[in-house]
Amino acid sequence: MSTEPTWGPSTFVDCSTDSLFDVLADARRRYALAYLRENDGEASFDELADAVATRERAERPAAASEDVALSLHHRHLPKLEQVGLTERTADVVSLTERGGSALETLPGAAADPADD
C-alpha cells in the first residue's frame, strides 16, 4: 500500500496505513461503511444516518438520530472521504472501491467493539 498522499481532481486523499487504521478505529465510521457495503455501495445521507443511529441504539438506547447525523456530516464522513473510503454528492454517500476492500481486508472491521 502506498504511503504517499495522492491528489484527485479536487481532493486530497491520504493513503497512509496509519490514516486508514485511525479512521477505522471509530465504530460509527465502521458502521457507516458496513451499511454502505450491505446496500449496494450507496445510500442517501438521511438513510445512512438513520441506519447508524439504529445500530447504535441497540448498544446505547440514548443515541439520538440528530446527534448521529451531525457527527456523520461534520466529523466522520469527511474523515472517510479524506482517506478515499467514501465519496459524497449533494445527498448521496457512496462507498469507493477502496472502502469496500478495506472492510474485506480487515476481518471484523465492521463488527461491534463488544464482539472483540
Biopython code that builds the backbone (N, CA, C, O; Angstrom):
import numpy as np
from Bio.PDB.StructureBuilder import StructureBuilder

atoms = [
    (1, "MET", "N", (0.850, -1.173, 0.000)),
    (1, "MET", "CA", (0.000, 0.000, 0.000)),
    (1, "MET", "C", (0.891, 1.229, 0.000)),
    (1, "MET", "O", (1.860, 1.304, 0.755)),
    (2, "SER", "N", (0.571, 2.152, -0.816)),
    (2, "SER", "CA", (1.336, 3.385, -0.910)),
    (2, "SER", "C", (1.139, 4.211, 0.345)),
    (2, "SER", "O", (0.038, 4.285, 0.891)),
    (3, "THR", "N", (2.212, 4.827, 0.791)),
    (3, "THR", "CA", (2.086, 5.724, 1.935)),
    (3, "THR", "C", (2.151, 7.172, 1.491)),
    (3, "THR", "O", (2.126, 8.079, 2.324)),
    (4, "GLU", "N", (2.234, 7.399, 0.191)),
    (4, "GLU", "CA", (2.275, 8.752, -0.332)),
    (4, "GLU", "C", (0.869, 9.290, -0.538)),
    (4, "GLU", "O", (0.016, 8.590, -1.083)),
    (5, "PRO", "N", (0.612, 10.537, -0.106)),
    (5, "PRO", "CA", (-0.691, 11.126, -0.387)),
    (5, "PRO", "C", (-0.871, 11.321, -1.882)),
    (5, "PRO", "O", (0.097, 11.577, -2.598)),
    (6, "THR", "N", (-2.097, 11.202, -2.355)),
    (6, "THR", "CA", (-2.379, 11.438, -3.755)),
    (6, "THR", "C", (-3.382, 12.569, -3.879)),
    (6, "THR", "O", (-4.157, 12.841, -2.963)),
    (7, "TRP", "N", (-3.351, 13.208, -5.011)),
    (7, "TRP", "CA", (-4.268, 14.305, -5.274)),
    (7, "TRP", "C", (-5.238, 13.890, -6.349)),
    (7, "TRP", "O", (-4.830, 13.467, -7.431)),
    (8, "GLY", "N", (-6.511, 14.004, -6.064)),
    (8, "GLY", "CA", (-7.535, 13.758, -7.064)),
    (8, "GLY", "C", (-7.855, 15.064, -7.741)),
    (8, "GLY", "O", (-7.139, 16.047, -7.554)),
    (9, "PRO", "N", (-8.913, 15.100, -8.524)),
    (9, "PRO", "CA", (-9.281, 16.307, -9.246)),
    (9, "PRO", "C", (-9.442, 17.524, -8.321)),
    (9, "PRO", "O", (-9.000, 18.623, -8.655)),
    (10, "SER", "N", (-10.068, 17.322, -7.176)),
    (10, "SER", "CA", (-10.245, 18.454, -6.264)),
    (10, "SER", "C", (-10.115, 18.017, -4.820)),
    (10, "SER", "O", (-10.550, 18.732, -3.916)),
    (11, "THR", "N", (-9.518, 16.842, -4.584)),
    (11, "THR", "CA", (-9.498, 16.286, -3.247)),
    (11, "THR", "C", (-8.119, 15.748, -2.902)),
    (11, "THR", "O", (-7.435, 15.166, -3.744)),
    (12, "PHE", "N", (-7.726, 15.949, -1.665)),
    (12, "PHE", "CA", (-6.516, 15.349, -1.140)),
    (12, "PHE", "C", (-6.908, 14.022, -0.515)),
    (12, "PHE", "O", (-7.816, 13.980, 0.315)),
    (13, "VAL", "N", (-6.243, 12.937, -0.897)),
    (13, "VAL", "CA", (-6.527, 11.625, -0.327)),
    (13, "VAL", "C", (-5.273, 11.141, 0.385)),
    (13, "VAL", "O", (-4.223, 10.972, -0.236)),
    (14, "ASP", "N", (-5.388, 10.919, 1.689)),
    (14, "ASP", "CA", (-4.279, 10.433, 2.497)),
    (14, "ASP", "C", (-4.318, 8.908, 2.475)),
    (14, "ASP", "O", (-5.220, 8.298, 3.050)),
    (15, "CYS", "N", (-3.339, 8.294, 1.813)),
    (15, "CYS", "CA", (-3.341, 6.842, 1.625)),
    (15, "CYS", "C", (-2.462, 6.108, 2.619)),
    (15, "CYS", "O", (-2.184, 4.925, 2.421)),
    (16, "SER", "N", (-2.017, 6.759, 3.672)),
    (16, "SER", "CA", (-1.116, 6.080, 4.595)),
    (16, "SER", "C", (-1.864, 5.027, 5.396)),
    (16, "SER", "O", (-3.051, 5.164, 5.691)),
    (17, "THR", "N", (-1.143, 3.981, 5.735)),
    (17, "THR", "CA", (-1.712, 2.902, 6.531)),
    (17, "THR", "C", (-2.166, 3.418, 7.888)),
    (17, "THR", "O", (-3.222, 3.020, 8.379)),
    (18, "ASP", "N", (-1.393, 4.289, 8.491)),
    (18, "ASP", "CA", (-1.771, 4.846, 9.791)),
    (18, "ASP", "C", (-3.085, 5.601, 9.708)),
    (18, "ASP", "O", (-3.926, 5.483, 10.599)),
    (19, "SER", "N", (-3.270, 6.371, 8.652)),
    (19, "SER", "CA", (-4.515, 7.123, 8.488)),
    (19, "SER", "C", (-5.704, 6.184, 8.328)),
    (19, "SER", "O", (-6.777, 6.428, 8.882)),
    (20, "LEU", "N", (-5.510, 5.117, 7.574)),
    (20, "LEU", "CA", (-6.583, 4.153, 7.370)),
    (20, "LEU", "C", (-6.981, 3.497, 8.689)),
    (20, "LEU", "O", (-8.169, 3.396, 8.996)),
    (21, "PHE", "N", (-6.005, 3.053, 9.466)),
    (21, "PHE", "CA", (-6.311, 2.437, 10.757)),
    (21, "PHE", "C", (-6.948, 3.444, 11.718)),
    (21, "PHE", "O", (-7.840, 3.087, 12.487)),
    (22, "ASP", "N", (-6.497, 4.686, 11.676)),
    (22, "ASP", "CA", (-7.081, 5.723, 12.522)),
    (22, "ASP", "C", (-8.559, 5.908, 12.203)),
    (22, "ASP", "O", (-9.385, 6.012, 13.110)),
    (23, "VAL", "N", (-8.887, 5.949, 10.934)),
    (23, "VAL", "CA", (-10.276, 6.138, 10.517)),
    (23, "VAL", "C", (-11.123, 4.935, 10.908)),
    (23, "VAL", "O", (-12.250, 5.103, 11.375)),
    (24, "LEU", "N", (-10.606, 3.734, 10.728)),
    (24, "LEU", "CA", (-11.374, 2.529, 11.032)),
    (24, "LEU", "C", (-11.440, 2.223, 12.531)),
    (24, "LEU", "O", (-12.151, 1.305, 12.938)),
    (25, "ALA", "N", (-10.717, 2.971, 13.347)),
    (25, "ALA", "CA", (-10.753, 2.751, 14.795)),
    (25, "ALA", "C", (-12.079, 3.188, 15.410)),
    (25, "ALA", "O", (-12.414, 2.772, 16.519)),
    (26, "ASP", "N", (-12.832, 4.017, 14.701)),
    (26, "ASP", "CA", (-14.088, 4.527, 15.243)),
    (26, "ASP", "C", (-15.267, 3.652, 14.810)),
    (26, "ASP", "O", (-15.463, 3.418, 13.618)),
    (27, "ALA", "N", (-16.043, 3.176, 15.769)),
    (27, "ALA", "CA", (-17.168, 2.280, 15.476)),
    (27, "ALA", "C", (-18.207, 2.939, 14.572)),
    (27, "ALA", "O", (-18.747, 2.275, 13.688)),
    (28, "ARG", "N", (-18.498, 4.209, 14.767)),
    (28, "ARG", "CA", (-19.513, 4.883, 13.944)),
    (28, "ARG", "C", (-19.109, 4.873, 12.474)),
    (28, "ARG", "O", (-19.949, 4.676, 11.596)),
    (29, "ARG", "N", (-17.824, 5.086, 12.207)),
    (29, "ARG", "CA", (-17.360, 5.063, 10.818)),
    (29, "ARG", "C", (-17.424, 3.646, 10.251)),
    (29, "ARG", "O", (-17.775, 3.464, 9.085)),
    (30, "ARG", "N", (-17.089, 2.643, 11.064)),
    (30, "ARG", "CA", (-17.192, 1.260, 10.593)),
    (30, "ARG", "C", (-18.641, 0.893, 10.316)),
    (30, "ARG", "O", (-18.925, 0.211, 9.331)),
    (31, "TYR", "N", (-19.559, 1.329, 11.162)),
    (31, "TYR", "CA", (-20.979, 1.060, 10.939)),
    (31, "TYR", "C", (-21.436, 1.677, 9.624)),
    (31, "TYR", "O", (-22.172, 1.051, 8.861)),
    (32, "ALA", "N", (-21.001, 2.904, 9.361)),
    (32, "ALA", "CA", (-21.382, 3.574, 8.118)),
    (32, "ALA", "C", (-20.855, 2.807, 6.906)),
    (32, "ALA", "O", (-21.587, 2.589, 5.940)),
    (33, "LEU", "N", (-19.591, 2.399, 6.955)),
    (33, "LEU", "CA", (-19.017, 1.638, 5.845)),
    (33, "LEU", "C", (-19.739, 0.308, 5.660)),
    (33, "LEU", "O", (-20.034, -0.087, 4.531)),
    (34, "ALA", "N", (-20.023, -0.380, 6.751)),
    (34, "ALA", "CA", (-20.710, -1.667, 6.664)),
    (34, "ALA", "C", (-22.104, -1.494, 6.065)),
    (34, "ALA", "O", (-22.535, -2.307, 5.247)),
    (35, "TYR", "N", (-22.803, -0.446, 6.465)),
    (35, "TYR", "CA", (-24.145, -0.214, 5.917)),
    (35, "TYR", "C", (-24.070, 0.046, 4.414)),
    (35, "TYR", "O", (-24.871, -0.489, 3.648)),
    (36, "LEU", "N", (-23.124, 0.855, 3.999)),
    (36, "LEU", "CA", (-22.971, 1.126, 2.567)),
    (36, "LEU", "C", (-22.660, -0.160, 1.806)),
    (36, "LEU", "O", (-23.219, -0.403, 0.736)),
    (37, "ARG", "N", (-21.774, -0.975, 2.355)),
    (37, "ARG", "CA", (-21.415, -2.234, 1.687)),
    (37, "ARG", "C", (-22.634, -3.150, 1.571)),
    (37, "ARG", "O", (-22.823, -3.803, 0.544)),
    (38, "GLU", "N", (-23.455, -3.201, 2.608)),
    (38, "GLU", "CA", (-24.635, -4.077, 2.612)),
    (38, "GLU", "C", (-25.741, -3.556, 1.698)),
    (38, "GLU", "O", (-26.672, -4.298, 1.384)),
    (39, "ASN", "N", (-25.662, -2.308, 1.266)),
    (39, "ASN", "CA", (-26.712, -1.685, 0.458)),
    (39, "ASN", "C", (-26.196, -1.229, -0.895)),
    (39, "ASN", "O", (-26.426, -0.094, -1.312)),
    (40, "ASP", "N", (-25.505, -2.113, -1.566)),
    (40, "ASP", "CA", (-25.013, -1.872, -2.926)),
    (40, "ASP", "C", (-24.106, -0.658, -3.055)),
    (40, "ASP", "O", (-24.004, -0.069, -4.131)),
    (41, "GLY", "N", (-23.450, -0.282, -1.973)),
    (41, "GLY", "CA", (-22.424, 0.737, -2.047)),
    (41, "GLY", "C", (-22.864, 2.183, -1.951)),
    (41, "GLY", "O", (-22.029, 3.084, -2.030)),
    (42, "GLU", "N", (-24.171, 2.432, -1.780)),
    (42, "GLU", "CA", (-24.575, 3.823, -1.630)),
    (42, "GLU", "C", (-25.894, 3.949, -0.888)),
    (42, "GLU", "O", (-26.698, 3.019, -0.830)),
    (43, "ALA", "N", (-26.083, 5.128, -0.327)),
    (43, "ALA", "CA", (-27.317, 5.438, 0.398)),
    (43, "ALA", "C", (-27.447, 6.943, 0.480)),
    (43, "ALA", "O", (-26.464, 7.675, 0.365)),
    (44, "SER", "N", (-28.675, 7.394, 0.681)),
    (44, "SER", "CA", (-28.840, 8.827, 0.924)),
    (44, "SER", "C", (-28.238, 9.134, 2.294)),
    (44, "SER", "O", (-28.124, 8.248, 3.141)),
    (45, "PHE", "N", (-27.859, 10.373, 2.504)),
    (45, "PHE", "CA", (-27.286, 10.747, 3.790)),
    (45, "PHE", "C", (-28.264, 10.444, 4.923)),
    (45, "PHE", "O", (-27.867, 9.895, 5.951)),
    (46, "ASP", "N", (-29.537, 10.796, 4.746)),
    (46, "ASP", "CA", (-30.533, 10.564, 5.798)),
    (46, "ASP", "C", (-30.694, 9.083, 6.105)),
    (46, "ASP", "O", (-30.798, 8.694, 7.269)),
    (47, "GLU", "N", (-30.715, 8.265, 5.077)),
    (47, "GLU", "CA", (-30.836, 6.808, 5.257)),
    (47, "GLU", "C", (-29.639, 6.262, 6.023)),
    (47, "GLU", "O", (-29.796, 5.435, 6.921)),
    (48, "LEU", "N", (-28.443, 6.725, 5.666)),
    (48, "LEU", "CA", (-27.226, 6.283, 6.339)),
    (48, "LEU", "C", (-27.238, 6.708, 7.805)),
    (48, "LEU", "O", (-26.934, 5.905, 8.687)),
    (49, "ALA", "N", (-27.585, 7.955, 8.065)),
    (49, "ALA", "CA", (-27.621, 8.450, 9.446)),
    (49, "ALA", "C", (-28.632, 7.664, 10.284)),
    (49, "ALA", "O", (-28.343, 7.307, 11.427)),
    (50, "ASP", "N", (-29.803, 7.395, 9.728)),
    (50, "ASP", "CA", (-30.818, 6.618, 10.455)),
    (50, "ASP", "C", (-30.327, 5.203, 10.743)),
    (50, "ASP", "O", (-30.549, 4.680, 11.835)),
    (51, "ALA", "N", (-29.663, 4.582, 9.775)),
    (51, "ALA", "CA", (-29.175, 3.214, 9.959)),
    (51, "ALA", "C", (-28.103, 3.152, 11.043)),
    (51, "ALA", "O", (-28.106, 2.244, 11.874)),
    (52, "VAL", "N", (-27.188, 4.117, 11.033)),
    (52, "VAL", "CA", (-26.129, 4.134, 12.047)),
    (52, "VAL", "C", (-26.739, 4.398, 13.426)),
    (52, "VAL", "O", (-26.351, 3.759, 14.404)),
    (53, "ALA", "N", (-27.678, 5.322, 13.511)),
    (53, "ALA", "CA", (-28.330, 5.622, 14.797)),
    (53, "ALA", "C", (-29.078, 4.399, 15.316)),
    (53, "ALA", "O", (-29.032, 4.107, 16.511)),
    (54, "THR", "N", (-29.757, 3.689, 14.437)),
    (54, "THR", "CA", (-30.484, 2.488, 14.843)),
    (54, "THR", "C", (-29.533, 1.435, 15.389)),
    (54, "THR", "O", (-29.815, 0.798, 16.404)),
    (55, "ARG", "N", (-28.413, 1.257, 14.716)),
    (55, "ARG", "CA", (-27.427, 0.273, 15.184)),
    (55, "ARG", "C", (-26.850, 0.687, 16.531)),
    (55, "ARG", "O", (-26.645, -0.156, 17.404)),
    (56, "GLU", "N", (-26.587, 1.971, 16.704)),
    (56, "GLU", "CA", (-26.037, 2.436, 17.975)),
    (56, "GLU", "C", (-27.063, 2.335, 19.098)),
    (56, "GLU", "O", (-26.701, 2.055, 20.241)),
    (57, "ARG", "N", (-28.337, 2.561, 18.786)),
    (57, "ARG", "CA", (-29.372, 2.453, 19.828)),
    (57, "ARG", "C", (-29.464, 1.040, 20.382)),
    (57, "ARG", "O", (-29.872, 0.847, 21.527)),
    (58, "ALA", "N", (-29.091, 0.063, 19.590)),
    (58, "ALA", "CA", (-29.082, -1.310, 20.082)),
    (58, "ALA", "C", (-28.061, -1.458, 21.208)),
    (58, "ALA", "O", (-28.227, -2.286, 22.104)),
    (59, "GLU", "N", (-27.010, -0.654, 21.154)),
    (59, "GLU", "CA", (-25.957, -0.695, 22.171)),
    (59, "GLU", "C", (-26.161, 0.368, 23.250)),
    (59, "GLU", "O", (-25.933, 0.126, 24.435)),
    (60, "ARG", "N", (-26.593, 1.545, 22.810)),
    (60, "ARG", "CA", (-26.798, 2.683, 23.725)),
    (60, "ARG", "C", (-28.161, 3.277, 23.413)),
    (60, "ARG", "O", (-28.269, 4.086, 22.492)),
    (61, "PRO", "N", (-29.196, 2.910, 24.138)),
    (61, "PRO", "CA", (-30.550, 3.374, 23.817)),
    (61, "PRO", "C", (-30.698, 4.887, 23.733)),
    (61, "PRO", "O", (-31.640, 5.371, 23.105)),
    (62, "ALA", "N", (-29.808, 5.638, 24.338)),
    (62, "ALA", "CA", (-29.922, 7.098, 24.330)),
    (62, "ALA", "C", (-29.353, 7.744, 23.062)),
    (62, "ALA", "O", (-29.432, 8.963, 22.911)),
    (63, "ALA", "N", (-28.793, 6.967, 22.167)),
    (63, "ALA", "CA", (-28.219, 7.535, 20.939)),
    (63, "ALA", "C", (-29.316, 8.247, 20.148)),
    (63, "ALA", "O", (-30.307, 7.631, 19.755)),
    (64, "ALA", "N", (-29.135, 9.530, 19.920)),
    (64, "ALA", "CA", (-30.136, 10.340, 19.223)),
    (64, "ALA", "C", (-29.792, 10.454, 17.744)),
    (64, "ALA", "O", (-28.640, 10.696, 17.382)),
    (65, "SER", "N", (-30.788, 10.280, 16.900)),
    (65, "SER", "CA", (-30.572, 10.330, 15.451)),
    (65, "SER", "C", (-29.972, 11.656, 15.008)),
    (65, "SER", "O", (-29.096, 11.679, 14.143)),
    (66, "GLU", "N", (-30.427, 12.751, 15.585)),
    (66, "GLU", "CA", (-29.901, 14.062, 15.191)),
    (66, "GLU", "C", (-28.423, 14.191, 15.529)),
    (66, "GLU", "O", (-27.653, 14.736, 14.737)),
    (67, "ASP", "N", (-28.015, 13.697, 16.697)),
    (67, "ASP", "CA", (-26.605, 13.748, 17.079)),
    (67, "ASP", "C", (-25.749, 12.905, 16.132)),
    (67, "ASP", "O", (-24.649, 13.305, 15.751)),
    (68, "VAL", "N", (-26.266, 11.742, 15.762)),
    (68, "VAL", "CA", (-25.540, 10.873, 14.837)),
    (68, "VAL", "C", (-25.395, 11.568, 13.486)),
    (68, "VAL", "O", (-24.312, 11.575, 12.902)),
    (69, "ALA", "N", (-26.486, 12.152, 12.992)),
    (69, "ALA", "CA", (-26.448, 12.836, 11.692)),
    (69, "ALA", "C", (-25.444, 13.985, 11.707)),
    (69, "ALA", "O", (-24.678, 14.150, 10.757)),
    (70, "LEU", "N", (-25.441, 14.769, 12.763)),
    (70, "LEU", "CA", (-24.499, 15.896, 12.848)),
    (70, "LEU", "C", (-23.055, 15.415, 12.869)),
    (70, "LEU", "O", (-22.199, 15.971, 12.181)),
    (71, "SER", "N", (-22.788, 14.384, 13.658)),
    (71, "SER", "CA", (-21.399, 13.915, 13.727)),
    (71, "SER", "C", (-20.971, 13.246, 12.426)),
    (71, "SER", "O", (-19.814, 13.372, 12.025)),
    (72, "LEU", "N", (-21.882, 12.537, 11.758)),
    (72, "LEU", "CA", (-21.535, 11.967, 10.454)),
    (72, "LEU", "C", (-21.197, 13.070, 9.458)),
    (72, "LEU", "O", (-20.195, 12.991, 8.747)),
    (73, "HIS", "N", (-22.035, 14.091, 9.412)),
    (73, "HIS", "CA", (-21.842, 15.176, 8.441)),
    (73, "HIS", "C", (-20.564, 15.971, 8.690)),
    (73, "HIS", "O", (-19.821, 16.266, 7.753)),
    (74, "HIS", "N", (-20.310, 16.313, 9.941)),
    (74, "HIS", "CA", (-19.200, 17.221, 10.244)),
    (74, "HIS", "C", (-17.889, 16.526, 10.596)),
    (74, "HIS", "O", (-16.821, 17.125, 10.462)),
    (75, "ARG", "N", (-17.950, 15.284, 11.039)),
    (75, "ARG", "CA", (-16.730, 14.636, 11.514)),
    (75, "ARG", "C", (-16.397, 13.353, 10.767)),
    (75, "ARG", "O", (-15.308, 13.223, 10.206)),
    (76, "HIS", "N", (-17.321, 12.411, 10.757)),
    (76, "HIS", "CA", (-16.995, 11.066, 10.290)),
    (76, "HIS", "C", (-16.912, 10.934, 8.771)),
    (76, "HIS", "O", (-15.949, 10.358, 8.264)),
    (77, "LEU", "N", (-17.892, 11.449, 8.034)),
    (77, "LEU", "CA", (-17.827, 11.331, 6.572)),
    (77, "LEU", "C", (-16.641, 12.088, 5.982)),
    (77, "LEU", "O", (-16.003, 11.577, 5.061)),
    (78, "PRO", "N", (-16.318, 13.294, 6.477)),
    (78, "PRO", "CA", (-15.108, 13.943, 5.947)),
    (78, "PRO", "C", (-13.840, 13.108, 6.156)),
    (78, "PRO", "O", (-12.968, 13.084, 5.286)),
    (79, "LYS", "N", (-13.730, 12.424, 7.297)),
    (79, "LYS", "CA", (-12.557, 11.573, 7.527)),
    (79, "LYS", "C", (-12.541, 10.380, 6.576)),
    (79, "LYS", "O", (-11.489, 10.002, 6.061)),
    (80, "LEU", "N", (-13.720, 9.786, 6.344)),
    (80, "LEU", "CA", (-13.791, 8.660, 5.406)),
    (80, "LEU", "C", (-13.440, 9.110, 3.995)),
    (80, "LEU", "O", (-12.788, 8.375, 3.253)),
    (81, "GLU", "N", (-13.860, 10.297, 3.623)),
    (81, "GLU", "CA", (-13.528, 10.840, 2.307)),
    (81, "GLU", "C", (-12.041, 11.160, 2.199)),
    (81, "GLU", "O", (-11.428, 10.950, 1.152)),
    (82, "GLN", "N", (-11.469, 11.664, 3.279)),
    (82, "GLN", "CA", (-10.060, 12.058, 3.266)),
    (82, "GLN", "C", (-9.142, 10.881, 2.955)),
    (82, "GLN", "O", (-8.102, 11.062, 2.321)),
    (83, "VAL", "N", (-9.511, 9.685, 3.390)),
    (83, "VAL", "CA", (-8.676, 8.520, 3.104)),
    (83, "VAL", "C", (-9.200, 7.721, 1.912)),
    (83, "VAL", "O", (-8.709, 6.629, 1.627)),
    (84, "GLY", "N", (-10.192, 8.266, 1.223)),
    (84, "GLY", "CA", (-10.664, 7.668, -0.013)),
    (84, "GLY", "C", (-11.582, 6.466, 0.144)),
    (84, "GLY", "O", (-11.677, 5.646, -0.770)),
    (85, "LEU", "N", (-12.270, 6.341, 1.294)),
    (85, "LEU", "CA", (-13.162, 5.202, 1.503)),
    (85, "LEU", "C", (-14.587, 5.480, 1.037)),
    (85, "LEU", "O", (-15.321, 4.557, 0.683)),
    (86, "THR", "N", (-14.974, 6.755, 1.037)),
    (86, "THR", "CA", (-16.306, 7.134, 0.563)),
    (86, "THR", "C", (-16.208, 8.383, -0.300)),
    (86, "THR", "O", (-15.196, 9.085, -0.310)),
    (87, "GLU", "N", (-17.305, 8.637, -1.030)),
    (87, "GLU", "CA", (-17.467, 9.869, -1.804)),
    (87, "GLU", "C", (-18.865, 10.376, -1.501)),
    (87, "GLU", "O", (-19.763, 9.603, -1.169)),
    (88, "ARG", "N", (-19.035, 11.684, -1.620)),
    (88, "ARG", "CA", (-20.342, 12.273, -1.350)),
    (88, "ARG", "C", (-20.736, 13.230, -2.445)),
    (88, "ARG", "O", (-19.917, 14.013, -2.925)),
    (89, "THR", "N", (-21.998, 13.165, -2.841)),
    (89, "THR", "CA", (-22.582, 14.198, -3.684)),
    (89, "THR", "C", (-23.545, 14.950, -2.777)),
    (89, "THR", "O", (-23.484, 14.797, -1.557)),
    (90, "ALA", "N", (-24.416, 15.743, -3.335)),
    (90, "ALA", "CA", (-25.316, 16.562, -2.520)),
    (90, "ALA", "C", (-26.022, 15.761, -1.435)),
    (90, "ALA", "O", (-26.044, 16.179, -0.277)),
    (91, "ASP", "N", (-26.604, 14.611, -1.793)),
    (91, "ASP", "CA", (-27.373, 13.860, -0.797)),
    (91, "ASP", "C", (-27.069, 12.372, -0.795)),
    (91, "ASP", "O", (-27.743, 11.612, -0.100)),
    (92, "VAL", "N", (-26.066, 11.934, -1.557)),
    (92, "VAL", "CA", (-25.770, 10.508, -1.642)),
    (92, "VAL", "C", (-24.341, 10.257, -1.166)),
    (92, "VAL", "O", (-23.408, 10.961, -1.551)),
    (93, "VAL", "N", (-24.196, 9.248, -0.328)),
    (93, "VAL", "CA", (-22.885, 8.802, 0.144)),
    (93, "VAL", "C", (-22.606, 7.476, -0.547)),
    (93, "VAL", "O", (-23.443, 6.574, -0.532)),
    (94, "SER", "N", (-21.423, 7.359, -1.157)),
    (94, "SER", "CA", (-21.066, 6.152, -1.902)),
    (94, "SER", "C", (-19.778, 5.554, -1.359)),
    (94, "SER", "O", (-18.839, 6.267, -1.003)),
    (95, "LEU", "N", (-19.757, 4.245, -1.307)),
    (95, "LEU", "CA", (-18.571, 3.503, -0.927)),
    (95, "LEU", "C", (-17.654, 3.426, -2.137)),
    (95, "LEU", "O", (-18.106, 3.073, -3.226)),
    (96, "THR", "N", (-16.397, 3.742, -1.974)),
    (96, "THR", "CA", (-15.441, 3.617, -3.070)),
    (96, "THR", "C", (-14.919, 2.182, -3.116)),
    (96, "THR", "O", (-15.171, 1.394, -2.205)),
    (97, "GLU", "N", (-14.208, 1.857, -4.158)),
    (97, "GLU", "CA", (-13.593, 0.532, -4.252)),
    (97, "GLU", "C", (-12.659, 0.306, -3.068)),
    (97, "GLU", "O", (-12.609, -0.786, -2.502)),
    (98, "ARG", "N", (-11.928, 1.342, -2.704)),
    (98, "ARG", "CA", (-11.010, 1.233, -1.562)),
    (98, "ARG", "C", (-11.779, 0.998, -0.265)),
    (98, "ARG", "O", (-11.329, 0.249, 0.602)),
    (99, "GLY", "N", (-12.938, 1.638, -0.136)),
    (99, "GLY", "CA", (-13.750, 1.454, 1.067)),
    (99, "GLY", "C", (-14.238, 0.026, 1.202)),
    (99, "GLY", "O", (-14.211, -0.541, 2.294)),
    (100, "GLY", "N", (-14.683, -0.555, 0.107)),
    (100, "GLY", "CA", (-15.135, -1.939, 0.136)),
    (100, "GLY", "C", (-14.008, -2.902, 0.441)),
    (100, "GLY", "O", (-14.182, -3.853, 1.202)),
    (101, "SER", "N", (-12.848, -2.654, -0.155)),
    (101, "SER", "CA", (-11.730, -3.562, 0.082)),
    (101, "SER", "C", (-11.158, -3.401, 1.485)),
    (101, "SER", "O", (-10.604, -4.357, 2.028)),
    (102, "ALA", "N", (-11.276, -2.216, 2.089)),
    (102, "ALA", "CA", (-10.786, -2.024, 3.460)),
    (102, "ALA", "C", (-11.559, -2.912, 4.422)),
    (102, "ALA", "O", (-10.967, -3.504, 5.324)),
    (103, "LEU", "N", (-12.862, -3.012, 4.246)),
    (103, "LEU", "CA", (-13.660, -3.861, 5.119)),
    (103, "LEU", "C", (-13.374, -5.342, 4.883)),
    (103, "LEU", "O", (-13.394, -6.136, 5.823)),
    (104, "GLU", "N", (-13.108, -5.716, 3.631)),
    (104, "GLU", "CA", (-12.804, -7.112, 3.318)),
    (104, "GLU", "C", (-11.420, -7.510, 3.814)),
    (104, "GLU", "O", (-11.209, -8.653, 4.220)),
    (105, "THR", "N", (-10.481, -6.575, 3.781)),
    (105, "THR", "CA", (-9.108, -6.838, 4.162)),
    (105, "THR", "C", (-8.953, -7.009, 5.665)),
    (105, "THR", "O", (-8.110, -7.780, 6.124)),
    (106, "LEU", "N", (-9.759, -6.297, 6.424)),
    (106, "LEU", "CA", (-9.645, -6.323, 7.874)),
    (106, "LEU", "C", (-10.809, -7.100, 8.470)),
    (106, "LEU", "O", (-11.887, -6.537, 8.664)),
    (107, "PRO", "N", (-10.616, -8.376, 8.761)),
    (107, "PRO", "CA", (-11.701, -9.184, 9.314)),
    (107, "PRO", "C", (-12.259, -8.554, 10.575)),
    (107, "PRO", "O", (-11.514, -8.148, 11.466)),
    (108, "GLY", "N", (-13.564, -8.477, 10.636)),
    (108, "GLY", "CA", (-14.217, -7.929, 11.812)),
    (108, "GLY", "C", (-14.213, -6.414, 11.884)),
    (108, "GLY", "O", (-14.577, -5.853, 12.917)),
    (109, "ALA", "N", (-13.810, -5.730, 10.809)),
    (109, "ALA", "CA", (-13.731, -4.273, 10.861)),
    (109, "ALA", "C", (-15.073, -3.631, 11.137)),
    (109, "ALA", "O", (-15.130, -2.569, 11.757)),
    (110, "ALA", "N", (-16.151, -4.246, 10.694)),
    (110, "ALA", "CA", (-17.486, -3.670, 10.912)),
    (110, "ALA", "C", (-18.177, -4.278, 12.119)),
    (110, "ALA", "O", (-19.333, -3.956, 12.396)),
    (111, "ALA", "N", (-17.486, -5.153, 12.843)),
    (111, "ALA", "CA", (-18.096, -5.800, 14.000)),
    (111, "ALA", "C", (-18.214, -4.833, 15.170)),
    (111, "ALA", "O", (-17.510, -3.826, 15.240)),
    (112, "ASP", "N", (-19.097, -5.153, 16.063)),
    (112, "ASP", "CA", (-19.237, -4.350, 17.277)),
    (112, "ASP", "C", (-17.995, -4.496, 18.122)),
    (112, "ASP", "O", (-17.441, -5.591, 18.215)),
    (113, "PRO", "N", (-17.528, -3.388, 18.759)),
    (113, "PRO", "CA", (-16.348, -3.473, 19.610)),
    (113, "PRO", "C", (-16.528, -4.503, 20.723)),
    (113, "PRO", "O", (-15.552, -5.129, 21.135)),
    (114, "ALA", "N", (-17.750, -4.694, 21.217)),
    (114, "ALA", "CA", (-18.003, -5.651, 22.291)),
    (114, "ALA", "C", (-17.786, -7.083, 21.838)),
    (114, "ALA", "O", (-17.608, -7.973, 22.669)),
    (115, "ASP", "N", (-17.798, -7.323, 20.509)),
    (115, "ASP", "CA", (-17.609, -8.657, 19.976)),
    (115, "ASP", "C", (-16.152, -9.088, 19.986)),
    (115, "ASP", "O", (-15.850, -10.270, 19.823)),
    (116, "ASP", "N", (-15.245, -8.133, 20.177)),
    (116, "ASP", "CA", (-13.806, -8.441, 20.117)),
    (116, "ASP", "C", (-13.351, -9.264, 21.300)),
    (116, "ASP", "O", (-12.172, -9.606, 21.397)),
]
sb = StructureBuilder()
sb.init_structure("model")
sb.init_model(0)
sb.init_chain("A")
sb.init_seg("    ")
for serial, (resi, resn, name, xyz) in enumerate(atoms, 1):
    if name == "N":
        sb.init_residue(resn, " ", resi, " ")
    sb.init_atom(name, np.array(xyz, "f"), 0.0, 1.0, " ", f" {name:<3s}", serial, name[0])
structure = sb.get_structure()
